[in-house]
Amino acid sequence: MSISHSVTTMLFLAATVFAQGALASIADNLAYNSPSFRVPSLGHDRRAVQHQHKRWEYYDGQVSFPYGVASGDPWPESVILWTHPVPADTSDTRPVCLEYQVSASNDTFDNLLASGQVWTTVDVDYSYKVEAGGLQPKQTYFYRFANCADKSNVSPVGRFKTIPEETDNEVDSVSFAVYSCSNYPFGFFNAYGNAARRDSIDYAVHVGDYIYEYQGDGCTSETACYGDGRDIGRVPQPNKEIFTLDEYRERYKTYRSDPDLQLLHQTHAWQLVWDDHEVADNTWKSGSADSNDTLAGSYNGTSFTERKAHAVKTYFEWLPIRTVDTDDALRIWRTFKFGTLADLIMLDTRQYNRDLTDLYYNTDDVKAIQFDEARSLMGGRQENWFYGQLKNASTRGAQWKVVGQQIVFAHIETTDNVDSWDGYDANRRRVLDTIKDNEIDNVIVISGDSHANWVSDLAYDNRTGYDSSSGSGSLGVEFAGTAVSSPSSFGYNSTLNSPLSKDHYTSVAEKLIGNATANVELQWTEGATRGYFELYLSRQNATAVYYGIDDVRTRNSDEKVIATFVVEDKANKLARPVAGGSVESGLLRTAFP
């Protein structure tokens, strides 16, 4: 063999090895699975992506991290890490290489417990999402991302905690901050920043409406319009209702620029599910309030199916969530097991296979079918999975069964809302039948969507065997939270005194809870404040602490505890007196003789 031929062979082999390494580094970026590698419209062919770029080159300039860092879907041995680097030279479209680094200390990253160099490209809009493995359960870790071309060019340092192994009997506490409905133009995300700075919980849970698809500045008035974002400098981009992949990506960039949202992502691992506005208003399996697959229901040629594909793809690109098998349809439902203390069962009652919902123009039609036996919020496969998860949790000895989902579960007849579980009466009865027939204790449903606070015992709609004053006959408890910033369903409010008074919210609450025969399982409701609640689980009880924020039209740290509720182990009802007998805002049922 000649020297020249030998050199050529070695160069070819070196290039092949490098190419294989480059392919592997792209494969490790889970953003290319957004959300599925099985469905062509929902993911990427990595080899095709690889062939679009020179295999031996990546961007060698500086990068910034304007959207921060995030972690999510923690398991005992791994976690999903996320960031979104932006090249200083935006005209350079070569792949960006980052090294993710996980350490036991935020003081030094010299001894890495997990690391790897992974590429991201314009194909996923530079989203960077990896699974960091080889970790230990119940441990707090720190992480960051370093530019492969310059290791001194690093991201902010993030923090997360892994969850216990499912057989761990020694776990005696776990806590969550629970959020929903963060609408950028309607107000600042104070609720996220307050919880991050107080740092009193283990994990953050978001049960939907992480973004909104609406246009922000859409009015024609010369002065700021209600909720358009101009008066507080929060007009979401692009300034239109969004339909295309690029538009959804641009909207997430707006939301993820918020410093309070970034801070909570940086300091805590999240578990998330979506509601409707991550796609469009009042979505169901075949459309939304303003789009479907007919010519009249499309928008500039974008059908609902195409719009939904764009929306869910972007959701998985931008959020630290694992890709769940999508062999039959889109799936996001999954369970987290916190030793034998608790199972967190995350449902999709909106996007997966939901039957027809209220689209505003068909309200009477939906009311006419709300009691139909076949109606389902989640489709047969997910329903069966859910009931199996409840029974399996009970069988394996999980003390608390926390069901994270979108819409208000308890029967609230005076709201007449058939977009909630009230529009799917048989499906709700099947859930309660599963709990009762299998004698499943300690079920807690956590909900969002409604932009108001609701706390209820859970009973059948006819309340057979249920006593409101004692809670006897209750099968579980629901904690439903208000919005991070979306306007109250009790009426718009920027502060407690303007433009609506506190008396207005009290009168609405009285109509909901002051009737001796209506909504008797509803024990507290409140609509004046924005905020969130924290849920603390122990071997003795579950405690929900509700935080209220009077004003989200300015960025501030003002919040107050407005109510605290306790559920004792195996009681399956709210402890009496409910909320210790008093609340700072809203009304308790016990306020009425």
C-alpha positions as CSV (number, residue, x, y, z in Angstrom):
1,M,0.0,0.0,0.0
2,S,1.4,3.4,-1.0
3,I,1.8,6.2,1.6
4,S,-0.6,8.4,-0.2
5,H,-3.2,5.6,-0.3
6,S,-2.7,4.9,3.4
7,V,-3.2,8.6,4.2
8,T,-6.3,8.7,2.1
9,T,-7.7,5.6,3.9
10,M,-7.0,7.0,7.3
11,L,-8.6,10.3,6.4
12,F,-11.7,8.4,5.1
13,L,-11.9,6.3,8.3
14,A,-11.5,9.4,10.5
15,A,-14.2,11.2,8.6
16,T,-16.5,8.2,8.9
17,V,-16.0,8.0,12.6
18,F,-16.6,11.7,13.0
19,A,-19.7,11.5,10.9
20,Q,-21.1,8.7,13.0
21,G,-20.3,10.7,16.1
22,A,-22.1,13.7,14.6
23,L,-25.1,11.6,13.8
24,A,-25.2,10.3,17.3
25,S,-25.0,13.8,18.7
26,I,-28.0,14.9,16.7
27,A,-29.8,11.7,17.7
28,D,-29.4,12.6,21.4
29,N,-31.3,15.9,20.8
30,L,-34.8,14.9,21.7
31,A,-36.2,18.0,20.0
32,Y,-36.0,16.0,16.7
33,N,-38.6,13.7,18.3
34,S,-41.0,16.7,18.7
35,P,-43.2,15.0,19.5
36,S,-42.8,11.7,17.6
37,F,-40.3,9.9,15.4
38,R,-43.1,7.6,14.2
39,V,-45.3,10.2,12.6
40,P,-43.5,12.1,9.8
41,S,-45.4,15.4,10.3
42,L,-44.6,15.4,14.0
43,G,-40.8,14.7,13.9
44,H,-37.6,14.7,11.9
45,D,-35.6,12.1,9.9
46,R,-32.3,12.6,11.6
47,R,-30.3,11.2,8.6
48,A,-32.0,13.8,6.4
49,V,-31.1,16.5,8.8
50,Q,-27.6,15.2,9.0
51,H,-27.2,15.3,5.2
52,Q,-28.4,18.9,5.1
53,H,-25.3,20.0,7.1
54,K,-21.6,19.5,6.6
55,R,-20.8,16.6,8.9
56,W,-17.4,17.9,10.0
57,E,-18.4,21.5,10.8
58,Y,-20.4,23.2,13.5
59,Y,-20.8,26.8,14.5
60,D,-17.6,28.2,16.1
61,G,-18.9,31.6,17.3
62,Q,-20.5,32.8,20.5
63,V,-24.0,31.9,21.6
64,S,-26.4,33.5,24.0
65,F,-29.2,31.9,26.1
66,P,-32.0,34.5,26.1
67,Y,-34.7,32.0,27.0
68,G,-32.9,30.5,30.0
69,V,-32.6,26.9,30.9
70,A,-35.2,24.3,32.1
71,S,-35.6,20.8,33.4
72,G,-38.6,18.5,33.5
73,D,-40.1,15.0,33.7
74,P,-37.7,13.9,36.5
75,W,-37.3,10.2,37.0
76,P,-35.2,8.5,39.7
77,E,-32.2,8.1,37.4
78,S,-32.7,10.8,34.8
79,V,-34.2,14.1,33.8
80,I,-34.9,16.1,30.7
81,L,-32.8,19.2,30.2
82,W,-33.6,22.1,27.8
83,T,-32.2,25.3,26.5
84,H,-32.4,27.3,23.3
85,P,-29.0,28.8,22.2
86,V,-29.0,31.8,19.8
87,P,-25.9,32.2,17.6
88,A,-24.3,35.7,17.7
89,D,-24.1,35.5,13.9
90,T,-27.6,34.6,12.9
91,S,-26.6,34.4,9.3
92,D,-24.5,31.3,10.1
93,T,-26.7,28.3,9.8
94,R,-24.2,25.6,10.8
95,P,-25.2,23.3,13.6
96,V,-24.7,24.6,17.2
97,C,-22.9,22.2,19.5
98,L,-23.5,22.4,23.2
99,E,-22.2,20.3,26.1
100,Y,-24.7,19.6,28.8
101,Q,-23.1,19.4,32.2
102,V,-24.6,18.0,35.5
103,S,-22.9,18.5,38.8
104,A,-23.7,17.8,42.5
105,S,-22.7,21.4,43.3
106,N,-23.4,24.8,41.8
107,D,-20.0,26.0,42.8
108,T,-18.0,23.8,40.5
109,F,-18.5,21.9,37.3
110,D,-15.1,20.2,37.4
111,N,-16.5,16.7,38.4
112,L,-19.4,16.1,36.1
113,L,-21.9,13.4,37.0
114,A,-23.5,13.5,33.5
115,S,-22.4,15.2,30.3
116,G,-22.5,15.0,26.6
117,Q,-22.0,17.0,23.4
118,V,-25.1,17.4,21.4
119,W,-26.0,19.3,18.3
120,T,-29.0,21.4,17.4
121,T,-29.9,23.0,14.1
122,V,-32.3,25.4,12.4
123,D,-34.5,22.4,11.6
124,V,-35.8,22.5,15.2
125,D,-35.3,26.3,15.5
126,Y,-32.2,25.5,17.7
127,S,-34.2,23.9,20.4
128,Y,-31.9,21.7,22.5
129,K,-33.4,18.9,24.7
130,V,-31.5,16.0,26.1
131,E,-32.0,13.2,28.7
132,A,-29.3,13.3,31.4
133,G,-29.0,9.9,32.9
134,G,-27.0,8.0,35.4
135,L,-28.4,10.0,38.3
136,Q,-29.5,9.0,41.8
137,P,-33.0,9.2,43.2
138,K,-34.2,12.0,45.6
139,Q,-31.1,14.1,44.9
140,T,-30.7,17.8,44.0
141,Y,-28.4,18.5,41.0
142,F,-27.2,21.5,39.1
143,Y,-26.7,21.8,35.4
144,R,-25.6,24.2,32.7
145,F,-24.8,24.2,29.0
146,A,-21.4,25.1,27.5
147,N,-20.6,26.1,23.9
148,C,-18.5,23.3,22.4
149,A,-16.5,25.9,20.5
150,D,-15.7,27.9,23.6
151,K,-16.3,26.2,27.0
152,S,-16.2,29.6,28.8
153,N,-19.4,30.6,26.9
154,V,-22.0,29.0,29.3
155,S,-25.6,29.3,30.1
156,P,-27.1,30.2,33.5
157,V,-26.9,27.4,36.1
158,G,-30.2,25.5,36.7
159,R,-31.3,23.1,39.4
160,F,-33.5,20.1,39.6
161,K,-34.5,17.2,42.0
162,T,-34.9,13.6,40.9
163,I,-37.9,11.7,42.2
164,P,-37.7,8.6,44.5
165,E,-37.8,5.0,43.2
166,E,-41.3,3.7,43.2
167,T,-40.6,1.1,45.8
168,D,-39.2,3.7,48.3
169,N,-41.1,3.3,51.6
170,E,-39.1,6.0,53.4
171,V,-40.4,9.0,51.4
172,D,-42.5,11.0,53.9
173,S,-43.1,14.3,52.0
174,V,-43.4,15.7,48.5
175,S,-44.6,19.1,47.3
176,F,-45.7,20.9,44.2
177,A,-46.6,24.4,43.0
178,V,-49.6,24.1,40.7
179,Y,-50.2,26.5,37.8
180,S,-52.5,27.1,34.8
181,C,-53.6,29.8,32.4
182,S,-50.6,32.1,31.9
183,N,-51.8,34.7,29.4
184,Y,-48.9,37.1,28.4
185,P,-50.8,40.3,27.4
186,F,-53.1,40.1,30.4
187,G,-50.4,40.5,33.0
188,F,-47.1,39.6,34.5
189,F,-46.1,36.1,35.6
190,N,-45.6,37.1,39.2
191,A,-46.9,33.8,40.4
192,Y,-43.9,31.9,38.8
193,G,-41.3,34.2,40.3
194,N,-42.8,34.3,43.7
195,A,-42.7,30.5,44.1
196,A,-39.2,30.3,42.8
197,R,-37.9,32.9,45.2
198,R,-39.7,31.5,48.2
199,D,-38.4,28.0,47.2
200,S,-40.7,26.0,49.4
201,I,-41.7,23.2,47.0
202,D,-40.0,20.3,45.2
203,Y,-41.5,20.5,41.7
204,A,-43.7,22.7,39.5
205,V,-46.8,21.3,37.9
206,H,-48.6,23.1,35.0
207,V,-52.0,21.8,34.0
208,G,-52.5,23.7,30.8
209,D,-52.7,27.0,28.9
210,Y,-49.0,27.6,29.1
211,I,-49.4,29.9,26.1
212,Y,-52.3,31.5,24.4
213,E,-52.7,31.6,20.6
214,Y,-54.7,34.8,20.4
215,Q,-53.7,38.1,18.9
216,G,-52.5,40.6,21.4
217,D,-52.8,44.1,20.1
218,G,-55.9,43.5,18.1
219,C,-58.1,46.5,18.8
220,T,-58.5,49.7,16.8
221,S,-58.8,52.1,19.7
222,E,-56.0,54.7,20.0
223,T,-55.8,53.9,23.7
224,A,-54.9,50.5,25.2
225,C,-57.6,47.9,24.9
226,Y,-58.6,45.4,27.5
227,G,-56.1,42.6,27.5
228,D,-54.2,43.6,24.3
229,G,-50.9,44.0,26.2
230,R,-50.0,47.5,24.9
231,D,-50.6,49.3,28.2
232,I,-48.1,47.1,30.0
233,G,-45.7,46.5,27.2
234,R,-46.6,42.8,26.7
235,V,-47.9,42.4,23.2
236,P,-47.1,38.7,22.2
237,Q,-45.4,38.1,18.9
238,P,-46.3,37.6,16.2
239,N,-49.1,40.1,16.8
240,K,-51.8,37.9,15.2
241,E,-53.6,34.7,15.9
242,I,-51.1,31.9,15.3
243,F,-51.5,29.0,12.9
244,T,-48.1,28.1,11.3
245,L,-45.1,26.3,12.8
246,D,-43.0,29.5,12.7
247,E,-45.8,31.5,14.3
248,Y,-46.1,29.0,17.2
249,R,-42.3,29.1,17.7
250,E,-42.3,32.9,17.8
251,R,-45.1,32.9,20.4
252,Y,-43.0,30.6,22.7
253,K,-40.1,32.9,22.3
254,T,-42.3,35.8,23.6
255,Y,-43.5,33.8,26.6
256,R,-40.1,32.3,27.5
257,S,-38.6,35.8,27.5
258,D,-40.5,36.5,30.8
259,P,-37.9,36.6,33.7
260,D,-40.3,35.1,36.3
261,L,-41.2,32.1,34.0
262,Q,-37.4,31.6,33.3
263,L,-36.7,31.7,37.0
264,L,-39.1,29.0,38.0
265,H,-37.9,26.8,35.1
266,Q,-34.3,27.4,36.2
267,T,-34.9,26.5,39.9
268,H,-37.3,23.5,39.7
269,A,-38.1,20.5,37.4
270,W,-41.6,20.7,35.9
271,Q,-44.3,18.2,35.0
272,L,-46.6,19.6,32.3
273,V,-49.7,18.8,30.3
274,W,-51.5,21.0,27.8
275,D,-55.0,22.4,27.7
276,D,-56.7,24.0,24.7
277,H,-54.8,27.3,24.1
278,E,-51.5,25.6,23.4
279,V,-53.3,24.7,20.1
280,A,-56.5,26.8,19.9
281,D,-59.6,27.8,21.9
282,N,-61.9,25.0,23.0
283,T,-60.2,22.3,21.0
284,W,-61.6,18.8,20.6
285,K,-60.5,15.9,18.4
286,S,-61.8,17.4,15.2
287,G,-61.4,21.1,15.6
288,S,-61.6,24.2,17.8
289,A,-63.9,27.2,18.3
290,D,-62.5,28.9,15.1
291,S,-60.9,26.1,13.0
292,N,-61.6,22.7,11.6
293,D,-60.7,20.7,8.5
294,T,-63.4,22.2,6.2
295,L,-62.6,24.9,3.8
296,A,-64.6,27.4,5.8
297,G,-62.9,26.3,9.0
298,S,-59.3,26.7,7.7
299,Y,-57.3,29.9,8.0
300,N,-55.2,31.0,5.0
301,G,-55.2,27.4,3.8
302,T,-54.1,26.0,7.2
303,S,-56.5,23.2,8.3
304,F,-57.1,22.3,12.0
305,T,-55.1,19.1,11.6
306,E,-52.1,21.0,10.2
307,R,-52.5,23.7,12.9
308,K,-52.6,21.1,15.6
309,A,-49.5,19.4,14.2
310,H,-47.6,22.8,14.2
311,A,-48.8,23.5,17.8
312,V,-47.9,20.2,19.4
313,K,-44.5,20.0,17.6
314,T,-43.6,23.4,19.0
315,Y,-44.8,22.4,22.4
316,F,-42.4,19.5,22.5
317,E,-39.6,21.5,21.1
318,W,-39.9,24.2,23.7
319,L,-40.7,22.3,26.9
320,P,-38.7,19.9,29.0
321,I,-41.1,17.0,28.5
322,R,-40.4,13.4,27.4
323,T,-41.7,12.0,24.2
324,V,-44.4,9.5,24.9
325,D,-45.2,6.7,22.4
326,T,-47.5,8.1,19.7
327,D,-48.2,4.9,17.7
328,D,-52.0,5.4,17.6
329,A,-52.5,9.2,18.1
330,L,-50.9,12.0,20.0
331,R,-50.2,11.0,23.6
332,I,-49.0,13.1,26.5
333,W,-50.6,11.2,29.4
334,R,-48.1,9.6,31.8
335,T,-47.5,8.9,35.5
336,F,-44.8,9.9,38.0
337,K,-44.3,7.7,41.1
338,F,-42.9,9.3,44.3
339,G,-42.1,6.1,46.2
340,T,-45.0,4.7,48.0
341,L,-46.1,8.2,49.1
342,A,-47.8,9.3,45.9
343,D,-48.6,8.8,42.2
344,L,-49.0,11.9,40.0
345,I,-51.2,10.8,37.1
346,M,-51.2,13.4,34.3
347,L,-54.2,13.3,31.9
348,D,-55.0,14.9,28.6
349,T,-58.7,15.8,28.7
350,R,-58.3,18.1,25.8
351,Q,-56.2,17.2,22.7
352,Y,-56.0,13.4,22.6
353,N,-59.5,12.1,21.7
354,R,-62.0,14.5,23.2
355,D,-65.6,14.3,21.9
356,L,-67.4,17.4,20.7
357,T,-67.3,20.3,23.1
358,D,-68.9,23.7,23.4
359,L,-67.8,25.9,20.4
360,Y,-70.0,28.9,21.5
361,Y,-72.3,28.5,18.5
362,N,-73.4,25.0,19.5
363,T,-73.9,25.3,23.2
364,D,-77.5,24.1,23.1
365,D,-76.5,21.1,21.0
366,V,-73.8,20.0,23.5
367,K,-76.2,20.4,26.4
368,A,-78.6,18.1,24.6
369,I,-75.9,15.3,24.6
370,Q,-74.0,16.0,27.8
371,F,-75.5,12.9,29.5
372,D,-74.9,10.6,26.6
373,E,-73.2,7.4,27.8
374,A,-70.6,7.2,25.0
375,R,-69.2,10.7,25.5
376,S,-65.6,10.8,26.5
377,L,-63.2,13.6,27.4
378,M,-60.1,11.5,26.7
379,G,-60.9,8.6,24.4
380,G,-61.4,4.9,25.3
381,R,-57.7,4.0,25.3
382,Q,-56.7,6.8,27.7
383,E,-59.8,6.2,29.9
384,N,-58.8,2.5,30.3
385,W,-55.2,3.5,31.0
386,F,-56.4,6.0,33.6
387,Y,-58.6,3.6,35.5
388,G,-55.8,1.1,35.4
389,Q,-53.4,3.7,36.9
390,L,-55.8,4.4,39.7
391,K,-56.2,0.7,40.5
392,N,-52.5,0.0,40.2
393,A,-51.6,2.9,42.4
394,S,-53.9,1.5,45.1
395,T,-52.7,-2.1,44.7
396,R,-49.0,-1.1,44.9
397,G,-49.6,0.9,48.0
398,A,-49.2,4.4,46.8
399,Q,-50.8,6.5,49.5
400,W,-52.0,9.5,47.5
401,K,-53.3,9.4,44.0
402,V,-53.0,12.9,42.5
403,V,-54.7,13.4,39.2
404,G,-53.3,16.3,37.2
405,Q,-55.7,17.5,34.5
406,Q,-57.2,20.5,32.9
407,I,-60.8,21.3,33.6
408,V,-63.0,21.6,36.7
409,F,-64.1,18.1,37.7
410,A,-66.7,18.8,40.4
411,H,-70.4,19.4,39.3
412,I,-70.9,23.2,39.3
413,E,-74.5,23.4,37.9
414,T,-74.9,27.1,38.2
415,T,-72.0,27.9,35.8
416,D,-73.7,26.0,33.0
417,N,-70.3,25.1,31.5
418,V,-70.4,22.1,29.3
419,D,-66.8,22.6,28.2
420,S,-65.9,21.3,31.6
421,W,-66.5,17.8,33.0
422,D,-70.2,18.9,33.3
423,G,-70.5,18.4,29.6
424,Y,-69.3,14.8,29.9
425,D,-71.4,13.5,32.7
426,A,-71.1,9.7,32.0
427,N,-67.3,10.0,31.8
428,R,-67.2,11.7,35.2
429,R,-69.5,9.0,36.6
430,R,-67.1,6.3,35.3
431,V,-64.2,7.9,37.1
432,L,-66.2,8.0,40.4
433,D,-67.4,4.4,39.9
434,T,-63.8,3.3,39.5
435,I,-62.9,5.0,42.8
436,K,-65.9,3.7,44.7
437,D,-66.0,0.2,43.3
438,N,-62.3,-0.4,43.9
439,E,-62.3,1.3,47.3
440,I,-59.5,3.6,46.2
441,D,-58.6,6.1,49.0
442,N,-56.8,9.5,48.9
443,V,-57.7,10.6,45.4
444,I,-57.0,14.3,44.8
445,V,-57.9,16.0,41.5
446,I,-55.9,19.1,40.6
447,S,-57.4,21.4,37.9
448,G,-57.0,24.7,36.1
449,D,-58.7,26.3,33.1
450,S,-61.5,28.3,34.8
451,H,-59.5,31.4,35.9
452,A,-61.0,31.1,39.4
453,N,-60.4,29.1,42.6
454,W,-62.6,26.1,43.5
455,V,-62.3,23.6,46.3
456,S,-64.7,20.7,46.5
457,D,-65.5,17.3,47.9
458,L,-66.2,14.9,45.1
459,A,-69.6,13.2,44.9
460,Y,-72.0,11.9,42.3
461,D,-74.1,14.5,40.6
462,N,-77.3,13.4,42.4
463,R,-75.3,13.7,45.7
464,T,-76.7,10.3,46.9
465,G,-75.2,9.5,50.3
466,Y,-73.2,12.8,50.4
467,D,-73.6,15.2,53.3
468,S,-72.2,18.7,52.7
469,S,-71.7,19.8,56.3
470,S,-69.7,16.7,57.3
471,G,-68.3,15.6,54.0
472,S,-69.6,12.1,54.6
473,G,-70.0,10.2,51.4
474,S,-67.3,12.1,49.5
475,L,-65.1,10.0,47.3
476,G,-62.2,12.4,47.0
477,V,-61.2,16.1,46.8
478,E,-60.6,18.6,44.0
479,F,-58.2,21.5,44.2
480,A,-58.8,23.8,41.2
481,G,-56.6,26.9,40.9
482,T,-57.1,30.3,39.3
483,A,-54.9,31.7,36.5
484,V,-51.4,32.9,36.6
485,S,-52.6,36.0,34.7
486,S,-55.7,35.2,32.6
487,P,-58.7,37.4,33.5
488,S,-61.1,36.1,36.1
489,S,-64.2,34.2,34.9
490,F,-66.0,36.1,37.6
491,G,-65.3,39.4,35.7
492,Y,-62.2,41.3,34.6
493,N,-60.0,42.7,37.3
494,S,-56.7,44.6,37.2
495,T,-56.7,45.3,40.9
496,L,-59.2,44.6,43.7
497,N,-60.5,48.1,43.4
498,S,-60.5,48.8,39.7
499,P,-62.4,48.4,37.5
500,L,-64.5,45.9,39.6
501,S,-64.8,46.1,43.3
502,K,-64.2,43.3,45.8
503,D,-68.0,43.3,46.4
504,H,-68.5,42.2,42.8
505,Y,-66.5,39.1,43.4
506,T,-68.2,38.4,46.6
507,S,-71.6,38.6,45.0
508,V,-70.6,36.2,42.3
509,A,-69.3,33.7,44.9
510,E,-72.6,34.0,46.8
511,K,-74.5,33.0,43.7
512,L,-72.3,30.0,43.3
513,I,-72.1,28.8,46.9
514,G,-75.0,30.5,48.8
515,N,-77.7,28.1,47.5
516,A,-78.5,25.4,50.1
517,T,-79.3,22.8,47.3
518,A,-77.0,23.8,44.4
519,N,-73.3,23.0,44.2
520,V,-73.4,21.4,47.7
521,E,-70.0,19.7,47.3
522,L,-68.4,23.0,46.4
523,Q,-66.9,24.3,49.7
524,W,-65.0,27.4,48.6
525,T,-64.7,29.6,45.6
526,E,-62.8,32.8,44.9
527,G,-62.4,34.8,41.7
528,A,-60.8,38.2,42.6
529,T,-57.1,37.2,42.7
530,R,-54.6,35.7,40.2
531,G,-52.1,33.1,41.5
532,Y,-51.5,29.4,42.2
533,F,-51.6,26.9,45.0
534,E,-49.0,24.6,46.6
535,L,-49.8,21.0,47.5
536,Y,-47.9,19.3,50.3
537,L,-48.3,15.6,50.7
538,S,-47.2,13.7,53.9
539,R,-48.0,10.4,55.5
540,Q,-50.6,12.1,57.7
541,N,-52.4,14.5,55.3
542,A,-52.5,16.5,52.1
543,T,-52.4,20.3,52.5
544,A,-53.2,22.9,49.8
545,V,-52.1,26.4,50.3
546,Y,-53.7,29.0,47.9
547,Y,-51.7,32.1,47.1
548,G,-53.5,35.2,45.8
549,I,-52.0,38.1,43.8
550,D,-54.1,41.3,43.7
551,D,-52.4,43.0,40.8
552,V,-50.7,41.4,37.8
553,R,-50.6,44.6,35.7
554,T,-47.2,45.4,37.2
555,R,-44.3,43.0,37.9
556,N,-44.2,42.7,41.7
557,S,-43.7,40.1,44.5
558,D,-46.8,40.9,46.4
559,E,-48.9,37.8,47.3
560,K,-50.8,36.5,50.3
561,V,-52.1,33.2,51.5
562,I,-55.8,33.4,50.9
563,A,-56.9,29.9,52.1
564,T,-55.4,26.6,53.4
565,F,-57.2,23.3,53.2
566,V,-56.4,19.9,54.7
567,V,-57.3,16.3,53.6
568,E,-56.5,13.7,56.3
569,D,-55.2,10.3,55.3
570,K,-58.0,8.0,54.0
571,A,-60.7,10.6,54.9
572,N,-61.5,11.2,51.2
573,K,-63.0,14.6,52.1
574,L,-61.9,18.1,53.2
575,A,-61.2,18.3,56.9
576,R,-63.8,20.1,58.9
577,P,-64.0,23.0,59.7
578,V,-63.1,23.6,56.0
579,A,-60.1,25.9,55.7
580,G,-60.0,26.1,59.5
581,G,-63.2,28.1,59.4
582,S,-61.9,31.2,57.7
583,V,-60.3,32.5,54.4
584,E,-58.8,35.8,53.4
585,S,-60.6,36.0,50.1
586,G,-63.6,34.3,48.5
587,L,-66.4,32.5,50.4
588,L,-66.7,29.3,52.3
589,R,-69.9,27.3,52.2
590,T,-70.0,27.5,56.0
591,A,-70.5,31.2,55.7
592,F,-74.1,30.4,54.9
593,P,-76.4,28.9,57.6
